[in-house]
Amino acid sequence: MAVYDIFEIKSERAIMLIDYRLEAKSLVSEVKSVLELAIAEAKAQNLSITVRQRGSSILLWKVLKNVRIDDKVYEFIFSIPNRAKPKSSAPTVGHLLLAFTSLKQVKEHLTKVASDIRSRTLELEQVDYIKELHHCYAIAEAYLKASRRTKRSNDEHFQEYCSLCWRLVYKYKRLNFGDEEYSNHYCKYHHPKKNDAIYHKDRRKVLSAAKKRNTSEDLMKLNIIQAPTTPRSKSARILYSLTSTFAESYRKGLGEFTQVDGLYEVKDAKELIKIASLHYPTAYDQIKDINLNNEDNWVCFFKQVIGKLDPSGFDEESWADTEELSVSTCISIDQIPAVEWHMLLNIFHRYQSYMNIQEIPQPRGPKKGVVAKNETLRNKISVLAARLHESGERINASSIAREVGVSPQRVNKIVKELGLR
């Protein structure tokens, strides 16, 4: 007897003892529950959840191995031809994933199962159960992406910052799977799809500042950024690096800390502010009025700092989305550990760099001497102006302009340049 024969009408009475709608709802709820626990564990251990083993990652199939699938549905799934290698194990969401080796394969097979002609032998509620099982793997895929650790850049960032400033990138609503646009490279303020004009304006300022500095390294980066074949992600990463070069590296600030036996001690917030005053004066001007109370904790102090640097609140919103600050609530501001003051020094550094770029003049129009002067026009205006002067008439820019075919403003400017007034 074929496996799927168990679903023939003769078994209808036994089948209907199971409420598959309730079972499907319970299945989805349990999958979400175990995934949320796994996300919390991954975050606590600074790990990612993966389908295949990558270093010390948490395996997805193990997360889902105790979420049971209805026995009869599980048998029917394997009755449809497939490439999976079923293990002699319990019918669970995790073991089904393990058999198919990838989320893509298991989802494709479940889609096939639900639409296969043999599924007509199933009750409608059982087919819906299979569709909900498919949905469970879609949910797992979303949680999988949400668990991915933030990649640290080469200068050891605690978080990833905007390519154009010091704010966090706008991507940290980890479990928000809506349609809202997030970015891997830009903050909410500089988001190309949310603030297009601001994004392009500040991007031009960085590129212009690099052109003026005109070092070989700057020119190399500019060529890569502006090359049409450069991927956007690579361009953004190089732009990130370029932005950071207009102020002293935060490592300079690290040199101000005293070391004991080659190791940095915990530090006081007052020391951080002092270092900002020495190396990052613009940042210091914003934070110098912060009241330091030893009863305050690190989070309170940090929120005051980012609030002063970005009064718009964009950065504070992004930091709140990360939930990174919640783990540091018990840290006193006179006992700040190394990872925290490294992070804040880097924020001061990027803020200073951003402000230095903003202060570089951005003249519009062609540079003086770049556009050749129209000597023929100047000679005509000179002759006409001389005639008026010789006849005792006042130089009339409008009449000269009509005769030579340019605007009166242009005539006035050339007359002044020629010293005829």
C-alpha positions as CSV (number, residue, x, y, z in Angstrom):
1,M,0.0,0.0,0.0
2,A,1.4,3.4,-0.9
3,V,2.1,5.7,2.0
4,Y,-0.5,8.3,0.9
5,D,-3.2,5.7,0.9
6,I,-3.6,6.4,4.6
7,F,-5.4,9.5,3.6
8,E,-8.2,7.7,1.7
9,I,-11.8,8.1,2.8
10,K,-11.7,4.9,4.9
11,S,-9.5,6.8,7.3
12,E,-11.7,9.9,7.3
13,R,-13.1,9.2,10.7
14,A,-9.6,9.0,12.3
15,I,-8.4,12.0,10.5
16,M,-11.3,14.3,11.5
17,L,-10.4,13.6,15.2
18,I,-7.6,16.1,14.6
19,D,-8.4,19.8,14.2
20,Y,-5.9,20.7,11.6
21,R,-6.7,24.4,11.7
22,L,-5.9,24.5,15.4
23,E,-2.8,22.4,14.8
24,A,-1.6,24.8,12.0
25,K,-2.1,27.8,14.2
26,S,-0.2,26.1,17.1
27,L,2.6,25.1,14.7
28,V,3.2,28.7,13.6
29,S,3.0,30.0,17.1
30,E,5.6,27.5,18.4
31,V,8.0,28.2,15.5
32,K,7.9,31.9,16.3
33,S,8.4,31.2,20.0
34,V,11.5,29.1,19.5
35,L,12.9,31.5,17.0
36,E,12.6,34.4,19.3
37,L,14.4,32.5,22.0
38,A,17.1,31.6,19.5
39,I,17.5,35.2,18.5
40,A,17.9,36.2,22.2
41,E,20.5,33.5,22.7
42,A,22.4,34.4,19.5
43,K,22.5,38.1,20.5
44,A,23.7,37.2,24.0
45,Q,26.5,35.0,22.6
46,N,27.3,37.4,19.7
47,L,26.5,34.5,17.2
48,S,24.4,34.2,14.0
49,I,21.8,31.6,13.3
50,T,22.6,29.7,10.1
51,V,21.3,26.8,8.0
52,R,24.8,25.2,7.6
53,Q,27.5,25.2,10.2
54,R,29.7,28.3,10.0
55,G,32.2,28.5,12.9
56,S,30.3,28.6,16.2
57,S,26.9,29.6,14.7
58,I,23.6,28.3,16.0
59,L,22.1,25.8,13.5
60,L,18.5,26.5,12.5
61,W,17.5,22.9,12.2
62,K,18.5,22.4,15.9
63,V,16.4,25.4,16.9
64,L,13.4,23.8,15.2
65,K,14.1,20.1,16.0
66,N,11.5,19.9,18.8
67,V,8.6,21.5,16.9
68,R,6.6,18.5,15.8
69,I,4.8,18.1,12.5
70,D,1.6,15.9,12.3
71,D,2.7,12.3,11.6
72,K,0.3,11.7,8.8
73,V,1.2,15.0,7.0
74,Y,4.9,14.3,7.5
75,E,4.5,10.9,5.8
76,F,2.5,12.4,2.9
77,I,5.3,15.0,2.4
78,F,7.8,12.3,1.8
79,S,5.4,10.3,-0.4
80,I,5.7,13.0,-3.1
81,P,8.9,12.4,-5.2
82,N,11.8,14.5,-3.9
83,R,15.5,14.7,-3.6
84,A,15.6,14.7,0.2
85,K,17.2,12.0,2.3
86,P,14.9,11.4,5.2
87,K,16.5,10.5,8.4
88,S,15.0,7.9,10.8
89,S,14.1,10.6,13.2
90,A,11.0,12.3,14.7
91,P,8.7,14.2,12.4
92,T,9.7,17.8,13.2
93,V,10.2,21.1,11.4
94,G,13.9,20.9,12.1
95,H,14.4,17.4,10.8
96,L,12.4,18.2,7.7
97,L,14.8,21.1,7.0
98,L,17.8,18.8,7.7
99,A,16.5,16.3,5.2
100,F,16.3,18.9,2.4
101,T,19.5,20.8,3.5
102,S,18.2,24.3,2.6
103,L,15.3,26.5,3.2
104,K,14.8,27.1,-0.5
105,Q,14.5,23.3,-1.2
106,V,12.1,22.6,1.6
107,K,9.9,25.5,0.6
108,E,9.9,24.4,-3.0
109,H,8.9,20.9,-2.1
110,L,6.1,22.0,0.2
111,T,4.7,24.1,-2.6
112,K,4.8,21.1,-4.8
113,V,3.2,18.9,-2.2
114,A,0.3,21.3,-1.7
115,S,-0.5,21.5,-5.4
116,D,0.2,17.8,-6.3
117,I,-2.7,15.9,-7.7
118,R,-2.4,13.3,-4.9
119,S,-3.1,16.0,-2.4
120,R,-6.7,15.7,-3.5
121,T,-6.8,12.6,-1.2
122,L,-6.3,15.0,1.7
123,E,-8.8,17.0,3.6
124,L,-8.8,20.7,2.7
125,E,-7.6,21.5,6.3
126,Q,-4.6,19.2,5.8
127,V,-3.6,21.0,2.7
128,D,-3.9,24.3,4.5
129,Y,-1.7,22.8,7.3
130,I,1.0,22.1,4.7
131,K,0.7,25.7,3.4
132,E,1.1,27.0,7.0
133,L,4.2,24.7,7.4
134,H,5.6,26.4,4.3
135,H,4.9,29.8,6.0
136,C,6.9,28.6,9.0
137,Y,10.0,28.2,6.9
138,A,9.4,31.7,5.4
139,I,9.2,33.1,9.0
140,A,12.4,31.2,9.9
141,E,14.2,32.7,6.9
142,A,13.3,36.2,8.1
143,Y,14.5,35.5,11.6
144,L,17.7,34.0,10.1
145,K,18.5,37.3,8.3
146,A,17.6,39.3,11.5
147,S,20.1,37.3,13.5
148,R,23.1,38.1,11.3
149,R,25.8,39.9,13.2
150,T,26.8,43.4,12.2
151,K,30.1,43.1,10.4
152,R,32.8,45.2,12.1
153,S,34.8,47.3,9.7
154,N,38.6,47.4,9.7
155,D,38.8,50.2,12.3
156,E,36.9,48.0,14.8
157,H,33.6,49.8,15.1
158,F,31.3,48.8,17.8
159,Q,28.5,49.4,15.3
160,E,28.4,50.3,11.6
161,Y,28.1,54.0,10.9
162,C,26.7,56.0,8.0
163,S,29.1,56.5,5.0
164,L,28.5,60.2,5.2
165,C,28.5,61.0,8.9
166,W,28.7,59.6,12.4
167,R,25.2,58.3,12.8
168,L,24.3,54.6,12.9
169,V,23.1,53.1,9.6
170,Y,19.3,52.8,9.4
171,K,18.9,49.0,9.5
172,Y,18.6,47.9,13.0
173,K,14.9,47.2,13.4
174,R,15.9,43.5,13.5
175,L,12.4,42.0,13.6
176,N,10.5,44.5,11.5
177,F,9.6,42.6,8.3
178,G,7.4,45.3,6.8
179,D,8.0,47.2,3.6
180,E,9.9,50.1,5.1
181,E,13.2,50.9,3.4
182,Y,16.3,50.3,5.4
183,S,20.0,50.8,4.4
184,N,23.2,48.9,5.0
185,H,25.3,52.0,4.4
186,Y,23.4,55.2,5.3
187,C,21.7,56.7,8.4
188,K,18.0,57.8,8.3
189,Y,19.2,61.4,7.8
190,H,21.2,60.5,4.7
191,H,19.0,57.7,3.4
192,P,19.0,58.1,-0.4
193,K,15.3,57.2,-0.7
194,K,14.1,59.3,2.2
195,N,16.3,62.4,2.0
196,D,17.6,62.4,-1.6
197,A,18.6,66.1,-1.7
198,I,20.6,65.9,1.6
199,Y,22.2,62.6,0.5
200,H,23.5,64.1,-2.8
201,K,24.5,67.4,-1.2
202,D,26.7,65.9,1.5
203,R,28.0,63.3,-0.9
204,R,29.2,66.1,-3.2
205,K,30.8,67.8,-0.3
206,V,32.9,64.8,0.6
207,L,34.0,64.3,-3.0
208,S,34.7,68.0,-3.5
209,A,36.8,68.1,-0.3
210,A,38.8,65.1,-1.4
211,K,39.4,66.7,-4.8
212,K,40.7,69.8,-3.1
213,R,43.1,67.8,-0.9
214,N,44.3,66.1,-4.1
215,T,46.4,63.3,-2.5
216,S,47.2,60.2,-4.6
217,E,45.1,58.1,-2.1
218,D,42.1,60.4,-2.4
219,L,42.3,60.4,-6.2
220,M,42.4,56.6,-6.3
221,K,39.3,56.4,-4.0
222,L,37.5,59.1,-6.1
223,N,38.1,57.1,-9.3
224,I,36.6,54.0,-7.8
225,I,33.6,55.8,-6.3
226,Q,32.8,57.6,-9.6
227,A,33.5,54.7,-11.9
228,P,30.1,53.5,-13.5
229,T,31.1,49.9,-13.0
230,T,31.6,50.2,-9.3
231,P,28.8,48.4,-7.3
232,R,26.9,50.7,-5.0
233,S,27.9,48.8,-1.9
234,K,31.6,49.1,-2.7
235,S,31.2,52.8,-3.5
236,A,29.5,53.4,-0.2
237,R,32.2,51.5,1.8
238,I,34.9,53.6,0.1
239,L,32.9,56.8,0.8
240,Y,32.7,55.7,4.4
241,S,36.5,55.4,4.6
242,L,37.0,58.8,2.8
243,T,34.6,60.6,5.2
244,S,36.6,59.5,8.2
245,T,39.9,61.0,6.9
246,F,39.1,64.6,7.6
247,A,39.8,64.5,11.3
248,E,42.4,62.8,13.5
249,S,41.8,59.1,13.9
250,Y,40.1,58.0,17.1
251,R,43.2,56.0,17.8
252,K,44.9,59.3,18.4
253,G,42.5,59.7,21.3
254,L,43.4,56.3,22.6
255,G,46.9,57.4,23.0
256,E,45.8,59.9,25.7
257,F,44.8,57.0,28.0
258,T,47.3,55.8,30.4
259,Q,48.0,52.1,30.4
260,V,48.8,49.7,33.2
261,D,51.0,46.7,32.2
262,G,50.1,47.4,28.5
263,L,46.4,47.3,29.2
264,Y,43.8,50.1,29.2
265,E,42.0,50.5,32.4
266,V,38.3,51.4,32.7
267,K,37.8,55.1,32.3
268,D,35.8,58.0,33.6
269,A,33.4,60.0,31.3
270,K,35.4,63.1,32.3
271,E,38.4,61.7,30.6
272,L,36.5,61.1,27.4
273,I,35.3,64.7,27.4
274,K,38.8,65.9,28.0
275,I,40.1,63.9,25.0
276,A,37.3,65.3,22.9
277,S,38.4,68.9,23.8
278,L,42.0,68.1,22.7
279,H,41.3,66.3,19.4
280,Y,37.7,66.9,18.4
281,P,36.9,70.5,19.3
282,T,33.6,70.8,17.3
283,A,32.3,67.7,19.1
284,Y,33.5,69.0,22.4
285,D,31.6,72.3,21.9
286,Q,28.4,70.3,21.7
287,I,28.9,68.1,24.7
288,K,30.9,70.4,27.1
289,D,27.8,71.4,29.0
290,I,26.6,67.9,29.8
291,N,26.2,67.5,33.6
292,L,28.2,64.6,34.9
293,N,26.8,63.0,38.0
294,N,28.5,59.9,39.3
295,E,25.1,58.4,40.2
296,D,24.3,58.4,36.5
297,N,25.0,55.3,34.4
298,W,26.7,54.9,31.0
299,V,23.5,54.7,29.0
300,C,22.2,58.0,30.5
301,F,25.5,59.7,29.6
302,F,25.7,58.1,26.1
303,K,22.1,59.2,25.3
304,Q,23.0,62.8,26.3
305,V,26.0,62.7,24.0
306,I,24.3,61.5,20.9
307,G,21.4,63.8,21.6
308,K,23.8,66.8,21.7
309,L,25.5,65.7,18.5
310,D,22.2,65.1,16.7
311,P,19.3,67.2,18.1
312,S,17.1,65.9,15.3
313,G,16.8,62.5,17.2
314,F,17.5,60.4,14.2
315,D,20.6,58.8,15.8
316,E,19.0,58.2,19.2
317,E,16.1,56.4,17.4
318,S,18.6,54.2,15.5
319,W,20.5,53.3,18.8
320,A,17.2,52.5,20.5
321,D,16.4,50.0,17.6
322,T,19.7,48.1,18.2
323,E,18.8,47.4,21.9
324,E,22.6,47.4,22.4
325,L,22.4,50.0,25.1
326,S,20.1,48.0,27.3
327,V,22.9,45.6,28.3
328,S,25.0,48.4,29.8
329,T,22.5,50.0,32.1
330,C,24.4,49.0,35.2
331,I,27.8,50.6,34.1
332,S,28.7,53.7,36.1
333,I,30.1,56.6,34.2
334,D,33.3,56.4,36.2
335,Q,33.8,52.8,35.3
336,I,33.4,52.8,31.5
337,P,34.9,49.6,29.9
338,A,37.2,49.7,26.9
339,V,34.6,48.6,24.3
340,E,32.3,51.5,25.2
341,W,34.9,54.3,25.2
342,H,36.4,53.0,21.9
343,M,32.9,53.3,20.4
344,L,32.3,56.9,21.7
345,L,35.8,58.1,20.7
346,N,35.0,56.9,17.2
347,I,31.7,58.7,17.2
348,F,33.6,61.9,18.2
349,H,36.1,61.3,15.4
350,R,33.5,60.8,12.7
351,Y,31.4,63.8,13.9
352,Q,34.5,66.0,13.8
353,S,35.4,64.7,10.3
354,Y,31.9,65.4,9.1
355,M,31.8,68.9,10.5
356,N,35.3,69.7,9.0
357,I,33.9,68.7,5.6
358,Q,30.9,70.9,6.0
359,E,33.2,73.9,6.8
360,I,35.2,73.5,3.6
361,P,34.0,76.3,1.1
362,Q,32.0,74.9,-1.8
363,P,32.1,77.7,-4.4
364,R,29.7,77.4,-7.3
365,G,30.4,78.0,-11.0
366,P,33.6,77.8,-12.9
367,K,36.9,78.7,-11.2
368,K,38.4,82.1,-11.9
369,G,40.5,81.9,-15.1
370,V,39.0,78.6,-16.3
371,V,36.6,80.2,-18.8
372,A,38.4,82.3,-21.5
373,K,37.3,85.9,-21.6
374,N,35.5,87.1,-24.8
375,E,38.0,89.7,-26.0
376,T,35.9,90.6,-29.0
377,L,32.9,91.5,-26.8
378,R,35.1,93.4,-24.4
379,N,36.6,95.4,-27.3
380,K,33.2,96.3,-28.6
381,I,32.0,97.4,-25.2
382,S,35.2,99.4,-24.7
383,V,34.8,101.3,-28.0
384,L,31.1,102.1,-27.4
385,A,31.8,103.2,-23.8
386,A,34.6,105.4,-25.0
387,R,32.3,107.1,-27.6
388,L,29.7,107.8,-25.0
389,H,32.4,109.2,-22.7
390,E,33.9,111.4,-25.4
391,S,30.5,112.8,-26.3
392,G,30.0,113.7,-22.6
393,E,27.2,111.2,-22.2
394,R,26.9,108.9,-19.2
395,I,27.8,105.2,-20.0
396,N,24.4,103.5,-20.5
397,A,24.7,99.8,-19.9
398,S,21.2,99.1,-21.4
399,S,21.9,100.8,-24.7
400,I,25.3,99.1,-25.1
401,A,23.7,95.8,-24.2
402,R,21.1,96.2,-27.0
403,E,23.8,96.9,-29.5
404,V,26.2,94.1,-28.6
405,G,23.4,91.5,-27.8
406,V,24.1,90.7,-24.1
407,S,22.4,91.6,-20.8
408,P,22.9,95.0,-19.1
409,Q,24.3,93.1,-16.1
410,R,27.0,91.6,-18.3
411,V,27.9,95.0,-19.7
412,N,28.1,96.5,-16.2
413,K,30.5,93.8,-15.0
414,I,32.8,94.2,-18.0
415,V,32.7,98.0,-17.8
416,K,33.9,97.7,-14.1
417,E,36.6,95.2,-15.0
418,L,37.9,97.5,-17.7
419,G,38.0,100.4,-15.3
420,L,35.7,102.6,-17.5
421,R,33.7,103.7,-14.4
